[in-house]
Amino acid sequence: MLTITQEIVDQITAHARADHPDEACGVVAGPIGSDRPERFVPMENAERSPTFYRFDSLEQLKVWREMDDRDEEPVVIYHSHTATEAYPSRTDVSYAAEPNAHYVLVSTREENETEFRSYRIVDGVITEEEVRIVGTYESV
């Protein structure tokens, strides 16, 4: 199960809406081993595409080094789908290289409705998981 604050859900959703019609992407970092997404890090979609995303390699290196320096890891890796449901594509699965991460997909295909779903993707196997939205982690 992914437990995430409403504030971070709102930030991910706002980023997805702002980049529409292109896919948005980024990470939410958290302390190593905590499984707690705390620091929202929107990233640039190097593809600038409505059907595909890719982190810019230099930006990704910078973000991952920053996480290392802060004793963090990518707890959530997110991106949006602009015309389809929030379900991982074959390409998404092939890019899923962080076995401990929650892979969040946000669909912005409907203007007034946002689909927000989370998956674990390990060795090519997709497992949808429950998303529990909280006000603060202290309330958990």
N, C-alpha and C positions, 0 to 999 in steps of 0.2 A: 504494500500500500504506500502511496505517496501522500505524505502529510505536508501541506504547503500553506503559507499565509495568503489571505485574500489580497493583501497588498502586492505580493509577487505575482499572483494570478492576474491581477489588474495590469501590472507592468508588462507581462508577457503578451496579454491580449491587446494592450494599447500599441505595443511594438508591431504586432501582427497586422493590426488595422492601419497603422501609419505607413507600413511598407507595401500594403495591398495596392496594386494587383501583383506585385512581386512577393515571393516568399521571404519571410523574415526568419532570422535565426539567432541563436545565442545560447548562453549557459547561465545557470544559477549555481554559484559556488557555495560550498559549505565546509565546515571543519572536517578534516580527514576522519573517516570512520563514523561520523555522526548521523549520516543519512538525513541531514537537515539543510534544506536549501535556504540560504540566507542572503547572498550577495548577487543581485541581478546584474548580468553583464550582457547587454545587447551587442551583437556583432554585425558586421557587414556581410551581406550575401554577395560573395564575389561573382556569382553568376548573374545577378540582377535579372532573375527569371521568374515568371509566374508558375513554372512547373518543376523547378530544380533549385537546390541550394548547395552552397559549398562555402565553408569558412575560408576567408583569405588566409593563406599559409603564414604570412608574417604576423598578422593580427592574432592568429591562433597561437603561434609560438609565444608572443608577448603575453597573452592572457594565461596560458598554461604556466609560464615562468612566474607570473604574478601569483597564481594560485600556489605554486610550490613555495614561493617566498613567504606566503601567509599561512602555510600549513593547511591548505584547502585542496579540495578536489571538485571536479564537476559532478554535482549531485543531480542536476537536471540539465539535459541537453534538449533544447526546444527548437522547433521550426513550425512554420505554418504551411497549410495547403490552401490555395486560393480558390480552387474550383471543385475540389473533391472532399470526401469525408476525412476526418482526422484519424487516419489509419496508415501505418507505415507502408511505403511502396517498396518494391524490390531494391531500388537504389538506396532508400533509407536504411534498409536492413544491411546492405553491403557496407554502409558507412558506420554502422554501430560498433565502435571499437572499445567502448568503455563498459565492461560487464557489470559494474556496480551502479551505473547511472540509470536514472529514470528518463525515458525518452518521451517528452511531451509534444503532442501535436495539437495545433489549434487550427480549426477550419474557419476561414473567413468567407466562405462561398455565399453565405446569406448575410445581407447587409445588417439586419437587426438581430441576428442570432449568432452566437459563437459556440462552437463545439470544442471542448477542452478535454483531452483524454491523455492517459499516461500508459506507457508500456515498459516492460523489461525486454531487452533484445540480447540474447546470449546464444552464441554459436548459430546464428541464423533463425533461432526460434523466437517468435513474437508471443508475449504473454501480456494481455491487458490487465491492468491493476486498478483497484479502486483509488479514487482521488478524494482525500479528506481535506477540506478547506477550513482553516482555523483563523481566528482573529490574531492570536499570538501563540507562540510555541509554549509559553508558560501555562496556557489553558489546557494543554494536552496532558 
